Amino acid sequence: MRVSRVHVRNFRNYKNAALDLSEGRNVLIGENAQGKTNLLEAIELIASGRSDRAGNDRELVYRGENQALVEVSYHSAGYSETASLLLTAGERMSRKAKINGIIQSASRRFARLTTVSFKVSDLDLLRGGPKYRRDWLDQLVCKLKASHFELTTRYDKIVQQRNRLLKTFFEKDGRLTVSDYDELKVWDKQLAQYGSQIIKQRVHVLGLLLPLAEVHQSEISGSRESLTAQYLFKNDETPSDSGSEIGLVGLEQLSQMTEREVEQIISGQLKKRRAEEIARKQTVCGPHRDDVSFSLNGFAATAYASQGQQRSLVLALKLGELKLVTARLEEPPLLLLDDVLAELDLGRQGILMQLVNSEMQTLITTTHLDGFRAEWLEGAKIVTVRAGEIIRQGES
């Protein structure tokens, strides 16, 4: 997979800029808040259809403008494509996606382009709340199965609609009619159906990732640390076999369950906690409430791992992700490294950069080149970014 050109107009802090990429390593250098990460965000917006930095599309449009354009040209799996996304601000934001000039559905992942990124914010996989881990896992599933994007989009809309209904029930002070309950059952059925599919796909991909991440964790720690993980899904009716928490279904047990069995559990939870949901005016059951926990040598990484161990664990997960995606695509994805070398010591930097070879196109952002080894920069294209402009492009 190779990206040849990135063009943005009225995107973030860029009025109009184009970046030509070499097939190997590309290094964007510049001070903080100059726009380096914005270019990576533009590429990921095309690749995944989403930005994990913006709360909404309006934030992506240059201040004072009403349209933003992102256009990426790339070659993948024998296809040469130019994918574009036009964001327009009106009474509400709208999107227009195209591949080689042909309009595509912007409600799904529309481009063949696939990226694997490693950024400072990835440390929130351990430091942050469950949403960081859910989003990361869903994004990984989307890279392996594009239809997961549409599935999660539909599910999110179901939750929003159901929450609005619960709010109206709350305002009725519990005086619900048969019609009210029938309407809620319709949303319950859809939520359980789509939710079970999301959970099964997450569990499947997590099962594929873990063995790869475990190998990297062992390598990084000198075989001193063993990485394990669990997908945290609550079943109020069934005690956990592990005994760690009543009602918690383990990863292995979930992987053996059918979608129908998971759907029935979600349906049971919705019925059991209906009064609670009305009182809280929100849906408290389903995959949007699940979590993933990571452990080192049997101890929860969020509670017991040092900062260095947490960095190693996240690095192992991202390296496992890179290997998994490469194997599934049968070609390396575009690797995006957003100022992460500054967060890693020399040993971890070396392990990461060993994988950044000539067969894998890489885009690296940094504020300076002082910490880069000479071999990391050999043959790399160096690009200077300043105040939303690409000042200079050249070879190292």
GUBA-578367 format. One record per residue (C-alpha): residue number from 1; chain; z negated, x, y; residue in one letter. Coordinates in nm, 3 decimals. Each point is the difference from the previous one (the first is absolute). Last residue first. Example, Ala and Ser with C-alpha at 12.3 -4.5 7.8 and 13.67 -1.06 7.14 Angstrom:
<drenkols>
    nr   kette         w         u         v   rest
     2       A    -0.714     1.367    -0.106      S
     1       A    -0.066    -0.137    -0.344      A
</drenkols>
This chain:
<drenkols>
    nr   kette         w         u         v   rest
   396       A    -0.394     1.784     1.346      S
   395       A     0.312    -0.211     0.045      E
   394       A     0.060    -0.207     0.314      G
   393       A    -0.059    -0.323     0.184      Q
   392       A    -0.139    -0.009     0.352      R
   391       A    -0.140    -0.251     0.245      I
   390       A    -0.017    -0.320    -0.202      I
   389       A    -0.143    -0.243     0.255      E
   388       A    -0.288    -0.244    -0.013      G
   387       A    -0.230     0.210     0.215      A
   386       A     0.079     0.331    -0.176      R
   385       A     0.132     0.061    -0.350      V
   384       A     0.117     0.343    -0.117      T
   383       A     0.202     0.015    -0.323      V
   382       A    -0.003     0.289    -0.247      I
   381       A     0.239    -0.015    -0.297      K
   380       A    -0.142     0.189    -0.296      A
   379       A     0.187     0.287    -0.168      G
   378       A    -0.322     0.196    -0.054      E
   377       A    -0.284    -0.193     0.164      L
   376       A    -0.220    -0.040    -0.307      W
   375       A     0.074     0.358    -0.106      E
   374       A    -0.139     0.132     0.328      A
   373       A    -0.334    -0.174    -0.051      R
   372       A    -0.080    -0.268     0.253      F
   371       A    -0.337     0.010     0.174      G
   370       A     0.132     0.116     0.337      D
   369       A     0.289    -0.248     0.005      L
   368       A    -0.147    -0.235     0.261      H
   367       A    -0.061    -0.370     0.069      T
   366       A     0.140    -0.106    -0.335      T
   365       A     0.235    -0.254    -0.156      T
   364       A     0.176     0.056    -0.331      I
   363       A     0.317    -0.170    -0.129      L
   362       A     0.094     0.093    -0.355      T
   361       A     0.315    -0.024    -0.208      Q
   360       A    -0.080     0.083    -0.360      M
   359       A     0.225     0.221    -0.213      E
   358       A    -0.060     0.302     0.223      S
   357       A    -0.368     0.001    -0.083      N
   356       A    -0.301    -0.182     0.139      V
   355       A    -0.194    -0.018    -0.326      L
   354       A    -0.160     0.339     0.051      Q
   353       A    -0.084    -0.117     0.353      M
   352       A    -0.270    -0.235    -0.125      L
   351       A    -0.173     0.253    -0.223      I
   350       A     0.018     0.264     0.275      G
   349       A    -0.149    -0.231     0.261      Q
   348       A    -0.284    -0.082    -0.241      R
   347       A    -0.085     0.367    -0.036      G
   346       A     0.044     0.077     0.369      L
   345       A    -0.237    -0.278     0.111      D
   344       A     0.133    -0.345     0.078      L
   343       A    -0.037    -0.216     0.313      E
   342       A     0.229     0.215     0.219      A
   341       A     0.261    -0.021    -0.275      L
   340       A    -0.006    -0.378     0.040      V
   339       A     0.182    -0.024     0.333      D
   338       A     0.227    -0.276    -0.133      D
   337       A     0.162     0.115    -0.323      L
   336       A     0.294    -0.228    -0.085      L
   335       A     0.177     0.056    -0.333      L
   334       A     0.340    -0.168    -0.043      L
   333       A     0.021    -0.116    -0.359      P
   332       A     0.097     0.236    -0.284      P
   331       A     0.257    -0.131    -0.249      E
   330       A    -0.026    -0.187    -0.330      E
   329       A    -0.141    -0.290     0.204      L
   328       A    -0.274    -0.066    -0.258      R
   327       A    -0.077     0.369    -0.057      A
   326       A    -0.005     0.081     0.372      T
   325       A    -0.227    -0.298     0.071      V
   324       A    -0.249     0.109    -0.266      L
   323       A    -0.001     0.366     0.109      K
   322       A    -0.054    -0.086     0.367      L
   321       A    -0.270    -0.254    -0.084      E
   320       A    -0.180     0.259    -0.211      G
   319       A     0.019     0.243     0.289      L
   318       A    -0.138    -0.271     0.228      K
   317       A    -0.287    -0.077    -0.238      L
   316       A    -0.086     0.369    -0.047      A
   315       A     0.004     0.054     0.378      L
   314       A    -0.233    -0.299     0.044      V
   313       A    -0.237     0.149    -0.258      L
   312       A     0.013     0.347     0.154      S
   311       A    -0.075    -0.136     0.348      R
   310       A    -0.292    -0.198    -0.142      Q
   309       A    -0.129     0.310    -0.179      Q
   308       A     0.010     0.196     0.325      G
   307       A    -0.178    -0.278     0.187      Q
   306       A    -0.268    -0.004    -0.270      S
   305       A     0.011    -0.264    -0.274      A
   304       A    -0.313    -0.211    -0.063      Y
   303       A     0.040    -0.342     0.162      A
   302       A     0.376    -0.054     0.037      T
   301       A     0.071     0.213    -0.308      A
   300       A    -0.207    -0.219    -0.232      A
   299       A    -0.150     0.225    -0.267      F
   298       A     0.144     0.018    -0.355      G
   297       A     0.123     0.357     0.020      N
   296       A     0.186    -0.092     0.318      L
   295       A     0.039    -0.374     0.056      S
   294       A     0.254    -0.221     0.175      F
   293       A    -0.039    -0.372     0.074      S
   292       A     0.283    -0.244     0.066      V
   291       A    -0.062    -0.330     0.178      D
   290       A     0.071    -0.372    -0.020      D
   289       A    -0.036    -0.254     0.283      R
   288       A     0.372    -0.043     0.080      H
   287       A     0.048    -0.023    -0.378      P
   286       A    -0.162    -0.345    -0.012      G
   285       A    -0.321    -0.180     0.091      C
   284       A    -0.173    -0.024     0.341      V
   283       A     0.249    -0.226     0.175      T
   282       A    -0.132    -0.074     0.346      Q
   281       A    -0.179    -0.266     0.203      K
   280       A    -0.342     0.148    -0.092      R
   279       A    -0.155    -0.341    -0.077      A
   278       A     0.324    -0.121    -0.158      I
   277       A     0.019     0.315    -0.211      E
   276       A    -0.362    -0.034    -0.112      E
   275       A     0.054    -0.362    -0.104      A
   274       A     0.308     0.098    -0.199      R
   273       A    -0.166     0.291    -0.181      R
   272       A     0.011    -0.135    -0.355      K
   271       A     0.343    -0.161     0.036      K
   270       A     0.160     0.310     0.149      L
   269       A    -0.167     0.224    -0.259      Q
   268       A     0.135    -0.209    -0.285      G
   267       A     0.352     0.016     0.140      S
   266       A    -0.028     0.378     0.032      I
   265       A    -0.112     0.027    -0.363      I
   264       A     0.283    -0.228    -0.115      Q
   263       A     0.257     0.212     0.183      E
   262       A    -0.135     0.314    -0.168      V
   261       A     0.048    -0.164    -0.340      E
   260       A     0.350    -0.117     0.093      R
   259       A     0.097     0.346     0.120      E
   258       A    -0.097     0.131    -0.342      T
   257       A    -0.305     0.218    -0.063      M
   256       A     0.027     0.343    -0.160      Q
   255       A     0.027     0.189     0.330      S
   254       A    -0.298    -0.196     0.132      L
   253       A    -0.218     0.114    -0.291      Q
   252       A     0.095     0.364     0.056      E
   251       A    -0.066    -0.023     0.373      L
   250       A    -0.340    -0.164    -0.046      G
   249       A    -0.094    -0.358     0.091      V
   248       A    -0.318    -0.025     0.209      L
   247       A    -0.209    -0.313    -0.070      G
   246       A    -0.337     0.172    -0.023      I
   245       A     0.014     0.352     0.137      E
   244       A    -0.023     0.335    -0.175      S
   243       A    -0.052    -0.159    -0.341      G
   242       A     0.320     0.157    -0.125      S
   241       A     0.098    -0.314    -0.190      D
   240       A    -0.011    -0.199     0.325      S
   239       A    -0.144    -0.348    -0.032      P
   238       A     0.258    -0.285     0.005      T
   237       A    -0.022    -0.316     0.211      E
   236       A    -0.014     0.144     0.350      D
   235       A     0.312     0.210    -0.057      N
   234       A     0.025     0.253     0.282      K
   233       A     0.281     0.255     0.022      F
   232       A    -0.081     0.360     0.087      L
   231       A     0.275     0.229    -0.124      Y
   230       A    -0.173     0.306    -0.140      Q
   229       A     0.064     0.370     0.037      A
   228       A    -0.067     0.331    -0.173      T
   227       A     0.034     0.361     0.115      L
   226       A    -0.157     0.288    -0.192      S
   225       A    -0.127     0.298     0.194      E
   224       A    -0.068     0.361    -0.103      R
   223       A     0.348     0.075    -0.139      S
   222       A     0.064     0.247     0.286      G
   221       A    -0.052    -0.274     0.258      S
   220       A     0.362    -0.015     0.115      I
   219       A     0.139     0.018    -0.354      E
   218       A    -0.237    -0.266    -0.137      S
   217       A     0.081    -0.230     0.290      Q
   216       A     0.372     0.061    -0.054      H
   215       A    -0.021    -0.097    -0.369      V
   214       A    -0.211    -0.308     0.084      E
   213       A     0.258    -0.112     0.259      A
   212       A     0.273    -0.008    -0.266      L
   211       A    -0.218    -0.188    -0.252      P
   210       A    -0.104    -0.246     0.274      L
   209       A     0.343    -0.095     0.133      L
   208       A     0.137    -0.198    -0.295      L
   207       A    -0.318    -0.206    -0.041      G
   206       A    -0.009    -0.061     0.375      L
   205       A     0.358    -0.127    -0.027      V
   204       A    -0.091    -0.253    -0.269      H
   203       A    -0.319    -0.109     0.175      V
   202       A     0.183    -0.066     0.327      R
   201       A     0.274    -0.195    -0.178      Q
   200       A    -0.254    -0.212    -0.187      K
   199       A    -0.198    -0.068     0.315      I
   198       A     0.305    -0.102     0.202      I
   197       A     0.124    -0.234    -0.275      Q
   196       A    -0.342    -0.162    -0.032      S
   195       A    -0.011    -0.060     0.376      G
   194       A     0.340    -0.170     0.001      Y
   193       A    -0.111    -0.260    -0.253      Q
   192       A    -0.361    -0.032     0.117      A
   191       A     0.104    -0.044     0.363      L
   190       A     0.273    -0.247    -0.091      Q
   189       A    -0.236    -0.215    -0.208      K
   188       A    -0.275     0.008     0.261      D
   187       A     0.248    -0.099     0.274      W
   186       A     0.098    -0.313    -0.191      V
   185       A    -0.363    -0.067    -0.092      K
   184       A    -0.093     0.002     0.369      L
   183       A     0.250    -0.276     0.071      E
   182       A    -0.140    -0.211    -0.283      D
   181       A    -0.355     0.054     0.129      Y
   180       A     0.097    -0.120     0.347      D
   179       A     0.185    -0.302    -0.141      S
   178       A    -0.311    -0.100    -0.196      V
   177       A    -0.182    -0.001     0.333      T
   176       A    -0.243     0.254     0.138      L
   175       A    -0.313    -0.067     0.207      R
   174       A    -0.136     0.357    -0.020      G
   173       A    -0.065     0.036     0.373      D
   172       A     0.357    -0.095     0.089      K
   171       A     0.015     0.321     0.206      E
   170       A    -0.064     0.198    -0.318      F
   169       A     0.291    -0.174    -0.170      F
   168       A     0.226     0.090     0.293      T
   167       A    -0.105     0.363    -0.036      K
   166       A     0.068    -0.009    -0.373      L
   165       A     0.353    -0.119     0.072      L
   164       A     0.061     0.285     0.243      R
   163       A    -0.131     0.243    -0.261      N
   162       A     0.241    -0.144    -0.258      R
   161       A     0.295     0.053     0.231      Q
   160       A    -0.102     0.361     0.067      Q
   159       A    -0.066     0.068    -0.369      V
   158       A     0.340    -0.145    -0.094      I
   157       A     0.168     0.213     0.268      K
   156       A    -0.162     0.314    -0.141      D
   155       A     0.120    -0.094    -0.350      Y
   154       A     0.357    -0.042     0.116      R
   153       A    -0.002     0.343     0.166      T
   152       A    -0.165     0.153    -0.309      T
   151       A     0.278    -0.133    -0.225      L
   150       A     0.276     0.095     0.245      E
   149       A    -0.119     0.361     0.003      F
   148       A    -0.058    -0.001    -0.377      H
   147       A     0.374    -0.067    -0.047      S
   146       A     0.070     0.368     0.076      A
   145       A    -0.162     0.120    -0.323      K
   144       A    -0.079     0.373    -0.015      L
   143       A    -0.030     0.060     0.373      K
   142       A    -0.153    -0.346     0.043      C
   141       A    -0.273     0.086    -0.253      V
   140       A    -0.095     0.303     0.212      L
   139       A    -0.021    -0.215     0.313      Q
   138       A    -0.221    -0.247    -0.185      D
   137       A    -0.232     0.281    -0.112      L
   136       A    -0.030     0.142     0.351      W
   135       A    -0.060    -0.346     0.147      D
   134       A    -0.274    -0.078    -0.253      R
   133       A    -0.168     0.337     0.056      R
   132       A    -0.001    -0.032     0.378      Y
   131       A    -0.113    -0.363    -0.025      K
   130       A    -0.304     0.100    -0.209      P
   129       A    -0.172     0.170     0.296      G
   128       A     0.053     0.352     0.131      G
   127       A    -0.143     0.338    -0.095      R
   126       A     0.160     0.023    -0.343      L
   125       A     0.358    -0.110     0.057      L
   124       A    -0.083     0.067     0.365      D
   123       A     0.093     0.362    -0.075      L
   122       A     0.357    -0.131     0.010      D
   121       A    -0.041    -0.016     0.380      S
   120       A     0.064     0.377     0.015      V
   119       A     0.348    -0.051    -0.140      K
   118       A     0.180     0.044    -0.328      F
   117       A     0.319    -0.199    -0.034      S
   116       A     0.227    -0.088    -0.290      V
   115       A     0.330    -0.145     0.110      T
   114       A     0.265    -0.222    -0.153      T
   113       A     0.334    -0.100     0.154      L
   112       A     0.181    -0.268    -0.197      R
   111       A    -0.035    -0.238     0.295      A
   110       A    -0.077    -0.375     0.016      F
   109       A    -0.369    -0.031    -0.086      R
   108       A    -0.042    -0.373     0.051      R
   107       A    -0.036    -0.243     0.290      S
   106       A     0.264     0.187     0.201      A
   105       A     0.276    -0.160    -0.208      S
   104       A     0.316     0.203     0.048      Q
   103       A     0.286    -0.010     0.251      I
   102       A     0.296     0.226    -0.082      I
   101       A     0.061     0.284     0.246      G
   100       A    -0.037     0.278    -0.255      N
    99       A    -0.332    -0.156    -0.102      I
    98       A    -0.140    -0.233     0.265      K
    97       A    -0.337    -0.149     0.096      A
    96       A    -0.057    -0.242     0.287      K
    95       A    -0.363    -0.067     0.091      R
    94       A    -0.165    -0.253     0.228      S
    93       A    -0.315     0.005     0.214      M
    92       A    -0.113    -0.330     0.147      R
    91       A     0.072    -0.169     0.330      E
    90       A     0.236     0.292     0.034      G
    89       A    -0.040     0.363    -0.109      A
    88       A     0.286     0.139    -0.207      T
    87       A    -0.030     0.264    -0.273      L
    86       A     0.327     0.138    -0.137      L
    85       A    -0.020     0.174    -0.336      L
    84       A     0.274     0.229    -0.123      S
    83       A     0.104     0.149    -0.332      A
    82       A     0.290     0.243    -0.023      T
    81       A     0.104     0.055    -0.357      E
    80       A     0.158     0.256    -0.231      S
    79       A    -0.044    -0.102    -0.362      Y
    78       A    -0.001     0.230    -0.305      G
    77       A    -0.365    -0.061    -0.079      A
    76       A    -0.102     0.060     0.364      S
    75       A     0.171     0.137     0.311      H
    74       A    -0.148    -0.068     0.342      Y
    73       A     0.068    -0.126     0.353      S
    72       A    -0.295    -0.149     0.187      V
    71       A     0.015    -0.241     0.296      E
    70       A    -0.296    -0.137     0.194      V
    69       A     0.065    -0.231     0.294      L
    68       A    -0.247    -0.149     0.247      A
    67       A     0.046    -0.306     0.219      Q
    66       A    -0.191    -0.169     0.282      N
    65       A    -0.069     0.300     0.223      E
    64       A    -0.287     0.050     0.246      G
    63       A    -0.202     0.218    -0.235      R
    62       A     0.214     0.139    -0.282      Y
    61       A    -0.010    -0.235    -0.300      V
    60       A    -0.212     0.097    -0.302      L
    59       A    -0.312    -0.180     0.124      E
    58       A     0.196    -0.326     0.002      R
    57       A     0.054     0.036    -0.375      D
    56       A    -0.365    -0.075    -0.077      N
    55       A    -0.326     0.180    -0.080      G
    54       A     0.189     0.326    -0.007      A
    53       A    -0.104     0.311    -0.193      R
    52       A     0.080    -0.105    -0.359      D
    51       A     0.354    -0.089     0.102      S
    50       A     0.197    -0.223    -0.232      R
    49       A     0.350    -0.044    -0.143      G
    48       A    -0.073     0.272    -0.255      S
    47       A     0.280     0.252     0.046      A
    46       A     0.125    -0.117     0.340      I
    45       A    -0.350    -0.011     0.150      L
    44       A    -0.080     0.325    -0.179      E
    43       A     0.278     0.177     0.188      I
    42       A    -0.117    -0.139     0.334      A
    41       A    -0.360     0.097    -0.078      E
    40       A     0.112     0.357    -0.066      L
    39       A     0.164     0.002     0.343      L
    38       A    -0.313    -0.146     0.158      N
    37       A    -0.209     0.276    -0.160      T
    36       A     0.174     0.260     0.214      K
    35       A    -0.017    -0.206     0.320      G
    34       A    -0.173     0.217     0.261      Q
    33       A    -0.354    -0.127    -0.059      A
    32       A    -0.128     0.338    -0.131      N
    31       A     0.187     0.315     0.093      E
    30       A     0.332     0.083    -0.158      G
    29       A     0.168     0.124    -0.318      I
    28       A     0.218    -0.199    -0.235      L
    27       A     0.078     0.206    -0.311      V
    26       A     0.291    -0.078    -0.232      N
    25       A     0.010     0.141    -0.350      R
    24       A     0.305    -0.039    -0.222      G
    23       A     0.313    -0.211     0.048      E
    22       A     0.005     0.050     0.378      S
    21       A    -0.080    -0.291     0.228      L
    20       A     0.181    -0.120     0.311      D
    19       A    -0.230    -0.176     0.249      L
    18       A     0.125    -0.248     0.256      A
    17       A    -0.177    -0.125     0.310      A
    16       A     0.014    -0.290     0.247      N
    15       A    -0.290    -0.142     0.199      K
    14       A    -0.263     0.141    -0.234      Y
    13       A    -0.373    -0.071     0.055      N
    12       A    -0.023    -0.274    -0.265      R
    11       A     0.363    -0.094    -0.076      F
    10       A     0.227    -0.077     0.295      N
     9       A     0.289     0.152    -0.196      R
     8       A    -0.043     0.198    -0.321      V
     7       A     0.251     0.201    -0.205      H
     6       A    -0.085     0.187    -0.319      V
     5       A     0.267     0.209    -0.172      R
     4       A     0.081     0.168    -0.331      S
     3       A    -0.264    -0.141    -0.231      V
     2       A     0.037     0.128    -0.355      R
     1       A    -0.110    -0.145    -0.333      M
</drenkols>
